[in-house]
């Protein structure tokens, strides 16, 4: 575990202790279960956002993609009678294609990630609203899908399956980012894309893959959210979710400059965000301040990241200067007489 991750874990414990002292319901089984469910839901696509941020890019279309894919999934299962495994596969394929489109526009046409994904945010939200005619997409009244409900909103030992899904995907992504050749290439591209290209790394492929991973994990999250809410209002479903993902990644140590980040960190970032949301609810703070709290957290995370990087840069410079000084200093003068010789 990195020092940043350890510090974030300590902060989570401190915030949790403060909330518990103010309201003991924080540690009630019901509240912990509900909070774990939200951590799993938001953590799924926050991990994907981390891969994109690692490249020095950003994906602003996450919330709108969750709305569009959620509408399509609900209609496929509830309206058209498509078997739910086929519907999930279709949603994953659509997500893959959307991520591929983002990556190719950025790498082949050299468009800015901000512009590409901002356009995606508008296009996907508009498509969801146009497809439903502004109506809410929902399952037919009284219908049940036992296997699908168990998989998505069920619980084992009191722990929501969305949380288990986040842990499993987090472990896979940890190995992918921190223990694979692709992960090393991704970090190299994020630190310096030109240098990575000159060293033989297929930078276009690496960046495009990062956007595909983000879109696929967003598609997974879309299915879980659709089953959690049981209905999808295309004009509001998933609004500002991309901000939660970015905040979780930044809190977890992902640098917006790229080339730096930790999967454990982004999961802890998702935990801290939901803990803060829980704090707002339990302490009776108006829900209208949710975004103010989140904005403050993002700002504090970016400032802390900058200060840490400055401190580390100064420390490296001081160490390098010390080495140069030692190398430049003259060697100690040898004794004029050999050992044991006397006048």
C-alpha positions in Angstrom: 0.0 0.0 0.0 1.4 3.4 -1.0 1.8 6.2 1.6 -1.1 8.1 -0.1 -3.4 5.1 0.3 -2.4 4.6 3.9 -3.1 8.3 4.6 -6.5 8.0 2.9 -7.4 4.9 4.9 -6.5 6.8 8.2 -8.6 9.7 7.0 -11.6 7.4 6.4 -11.2 6.0 9.9 -11.1 9.4 11.4 -14.1 10.7 9.5 -16.0 7.6 10.4 -15.2 8.0 14.1 -16.4 11.6 14.0 -19.6 10.7 12.3 -20.2 7.8 14.7 -19.7 10.1 17.8 -22.2 12.5 16.4 -24.7 9.8 15.3 -24.2 6.2 16.4 -26.6 5.0 13.6 -23.6 5.3 11.3 -22.4 1.8 12.3 -25.9 0.3 12.2 -26.1 -2.8 10.0 -28.7 -1.2 7.7 -26.7 2.0 7.2 -23.4 0.1 6.6 -25.2 -2.2 4.1 -26.7 0.7 2.2 -23.4 2.6 2.2 -21.5 -0.5 1.0 -24.0 -0.8 -1.9 -23.4 2.8 -3.0 -19.6 2.3 -2.6 -19.9 -0.6 -5.0 -22.1 1.2 -7.5 -19.9 4.3 -7.7 -16.6 2.4 -7.3 -17.3 0.3 -10.4 -17.1 3.2 -12.8 -14.6 5.2 -10.7 -12.0 2.5 -11.3 -12.6 2.9 -15.0 -12.2 6.6 -14.8 -8.8 6.0 -13.1 -7.5 4.2 -16.2 -8.4 7.2 -18.4 -7.0 9.8 -16.0 -3.8 7.7 -15.9 -3.3 8.6 -19.6 -3.7 12.3 -18.8 -7.2 12.3 -20.2 -10.7 12.5 -18.8 -14.1 11.0 -19.5 -17.0 13.4 -18.9 -19.6 11.1 -20.5 -19.9 8.6 -17.7 -23.2 9.8 -16.2 -24.9 10.2 -19.6 -23.6 6.8 -20.7 -25.1 5.2 -17.5 -28.5 6.8 -18.4 -28.4 5.7 -22.0 -27.3 2.1 -21.3 -29.7 1.9 -18.4 -32.6 2.8 -20.6 -31.6 0.3 -23.2 -31.1 -2.5 -20.6 -34.5 -1.9 -18.9 -36.3 -1.9 -22.2 -34.6 -4.9 -23.6 -35.4 -7.0 -20.5 -38.8 -5.5 -19.5 -40.3 -4.3 -22.8 -38.9 -6.6 -25.5 -38.4 -9.7 -23.4 -34.8 -10.2 -24.2 -33.2 -12.8 -21.8 -31.2 -10.8 -19.2 -27.8 -12.5 -19.9 -28.2 -11.5 -23.6 -29.2 -7.9 -22.5 -26.2 -7.6 -20.3 -23.9 -8.8 -23.1 -25.5 -6.3 -25.5 -25.0 -3.4 -23.0 -21.3 -4.4 -22.6 -20.8 -4.6 -26.4 -22.4 -1.1 -26.8 -20.2 0.2 -24.0 -17.1 -1.3 -25.7 -18.1 0.4 -29.0 -18.6 3.8 -27.3 -15.2 3.5 -25.5 -13.6 2.5 -28.8 -15.1 5.6 -30.5 -13.7 7.9 -27.8 -10.3 6.3 -28.0 -10.1 6.5 -31.8 -11.3 10.1 -32.0 -8.6 11.0 -29.5 -5.7 9.0 -30.9 -6.5 9.0 -34.7 -8.1 12.4 -35.2 -6.0 14.0 -32.3 -9.1 15.5 -30.7 -8.9 16.6 -27.0 -10.3 14.1 -24.5 -12.3 16.9 -22.9 -14.0 17.8 -26.1 -14.7 14.2 -27.2 -16.2 13.1 -23.9 -18.1 16.4 -23.4 -19.8 15.8 -26.8 -20.4 12.2 -25.6 -22.1 13.6 -22.5 -24.5 15.7 -24.6 -25.1 13.0 -27.3 -25.8 10.1 -24.9 -28.1 12.2 -22.7 -30.0 13.5 -25.7 -30.2 10.0 -27.2 -31.6 8.6 -24.0 -34.2 11.4 -23.7 -35.1 11.1 -27.4 -35.4 7.3 -27.4 -37.9 7.4 -24.4 -39.6 10.6 -25.5 -38.7 12.0 -22.0 -40.7 9.2 -20.4 -39.3 7.1 -17.6 -38.2 3.6 -18.6 -39.1 1.0 -16.1 -39.9 -2.7 -15.7 -43.6 -3.8 -16.0 -45.4 -3.5 -12.7 -45.1 -6.6 -10.6 -42.5 -8.4 -12.8 -39.7 -10.3 -11.0 -36.4 -11.5 -12.3 -35.1 -13.6 -9.4 -31.6 -14.6 -10.8 -30.9 -11.1 -12.1 -32.1 -9.4 -8.9 -30.0 -11.8 -6.8 -26.9 -11.0 -8.9 -27.3 -7.2 -8.8 -29.2 -6.1 -5.7 -28.9 -9.3 -3.6 -26.8 -9.7 -0.5 -24.6 -12.4 0.9 -23.7 -12.3 4.6 -25.3 -8.9 4.6 -22.9 -7.5 2.1 -24.4 -6.2 -1.2 -23.3 -7.9 -4.4 -22.5 -4.6 -6.0 -19.7 -4.3 -3.3 -18.4 -7.8 -4.1 -18.4 -6.9 -7.8 -16.4 -3.8 -7.2 -13.9 -5.8 -5.1 -13.5 -8.5 -7.8 -13.1 -6.0 -10.6 -10.8 -4.0 -8.4 -8.5 -7.0 -7.9 -8.4 -7.7 -11.7 -7.7 -4.0 -12.5 -5.0 -3.9 -9.8 -3.1 -6.7 -11.5 -3.7 -5.1 -14.9 -2.5 -1.7 -13.8 0.3 -2.6 -11.3 1.5 -6.0 -12.4 1.2 -6.2 -16.2 3.1 -4.9 -19.2 0.0 -2.9 -20.3 0.0 -1.2 -16.9 3.7 -0.2 -17.2 3.0 1.1 -20.7 -0.1 3.0 -19.5 2.0 4.8 -16.8 4.7 5.6 -19.3 2.2 7.1 -21.8 0.7 9.2 -19.0 4.1 10.5 -17.9 5.3 11.4 -21.3 3.5 10.2 -24.4 6.2 11.3 -26.9 8.9 9.6 -25.0 6.7 6.4 -24.7 6.1 6.5 -28.5 9.8 6.9 -29.3 10.6 3.9 -26.9 8.4 1.7 -29.1 5.2 1.7 -27.1 2.0 1.7 -29.2 0.6 4.8 -27.5 -2.6 4.9 -29.6 -3.5 1.3 -28.6 -2.8 2.0 -24.9 -4.9 5.1 -24.8 -7.8 3.6 -26.7 -7.7 0.5 -24.5 -8.0 2.8 -21.4 -11.1 4.4 -22.8 -12.6 1.0 -23.6 -11.9 -0.2 -20.1 -13.6 2.9 -18.7 -16.7 2.4 -20.9 -17.0 -1.3 -20.2 -16.9 -0.7 -16.4 -19.4 2.1 -16.9 -21.7 -0.4 -18.7 -21.4 -2.8 -15.8 -22.3 0.0 -13.4 -25.3 1.0 -15.7 -26.8 -2.5 -15.2 -26.4 -2.4 -11.4 -27.9 1.1 -11.2 -30.8 0.2 -13.4 -31.6 -2.7 -11.1 -31.0 -0.7 -8.0 -33.4 2.1 -9.1 -35.8 -0.2 -11.0 -36.6 2.7 -13.4 -34.5 5.1 -15.3 -35.5 8.8 -15.8 -33.3 9.8 -18.8 -33.2 13.5 -17.9 -31.8 13.0 -14.4 -30.4 9.4 -14.1 -26.7 9.5 -13.7 -26.4 13.3 -13.5 -23.0 14.4 -12.4 -21.8 10.8 -11.8 -18.6 11.6 -13.8 -17.8 14.1 -11.0 -18.0 11.4 -8.4 -15.7 9.2 -10.5 -13.1 12.0 -11.0 -13.3 13.0 -7.3 -12.7 9.4 -6.2 -9.8 9.0 -8.6 -8.2 12.3 -7.5 -8.7 11.5 -3.8 -7.2 8.1 -4.5 -3.9 9.6 -5.8 -4.5 9.7 -9.5 -2.8 12.8 -10.9 -4.8 14.8 -13.5 -1.5 15.2 -15.3 -1.4 11.5 -15.9 1.1 8.7 -15.2 0.3 8.2 -11.5 -2.4 6.4 -9.6 -3.5 3.4 -7.5 -6.5 1.1 -7.8 -6.5 0.7 -4.0 -6.5 4.5 -3.8 -9.5 5.0 -6.1 -11.5 2.4 -4.1 -10.7 4.2 -0.9 -11.6 7.5 -2.6 -15.1 6.0 -3.4 -15.4 4.9 0.2 -14.5 8.4 1.5 -16.9 10.1 -0.8 -19.8 7.9 0.3 -18.8 8.4 3.9 -19.0 12.1 3.4 -22.4 11.8 1.7 -23.5 9.7 4.7 -22.2 12.4 7.0 -24.3 15.0 5.3 -27.4 12.8 5.7 -26.9 11.7 9.3 -25.9 15.1 10.6 -28.9 16.7 9.0 -27.0 18.9 6.7 -29.2 20.0 3.8 -28.8 17.7 0.8 -28.4 20.8 -1.4 -24.9 21.1 0.0 -23.9 17.7 -1.4 -22.2 19.2 -4.4 -20.5 21.8 -2.3 -19.0 19.1 -0.1 -17.9 17.2 -3.2 -16.4 20.3 -4.8 -14.5 21.1 -1.6 -13.2 17.5 -1.5 -12.0 17.6 -5.1 -10.3 21.0 -4.5 -8.6 19.7 -1.4 -7.4 16.5 -3.2 -5.9 18.5 -6.1 -4.2 20.9 -3.7 -2.8 18.1 -1.6 -1.6 16.3 -4.8 0.2 19.4 -6.0 1.9 20.1 -2.6 3.0 16.5 -2.3 4.5 16.6 -5.8 6.3 19.8 -5.1 7.7 18.4 -1.8 8.8 15.3 -3.6 10.4 17.3 -6.5 12.3 19.4 -4.0 13.5 16.4 -2.1 14.7 14.7 -5.3 16.5 17.9 -6.3 18.2 18.2 -2.9 19.3 14.5 -3.0 20.7 15.0 -6.6 22.5 18.1 -5.5 24.0 16.3 -2.5 25.3 13.5 -4.8 26.8 16.0 -7.2 28.5 17.8 -4.3 30.0 14.6 -3.0 31.2 13.7 -6.5 32.8 17.1 -7.0 34.6 17.3 -3.7 38.3 16.5 -3.8 39.4 13.1 -2.4 41.1 13.1 1.0 44.8 13.7 0.9 46.9 10.6 1.3 49.6 10.4 4.0 53.0 11.6 2.6 54.8 8.6 4.1 54.0 4.9 3.7 52.6 3.1 6.7 55.2 2.2 9.2 57.9 4.6 7.9 59.6 7.0 10.3 62.2 9.7 9.8 
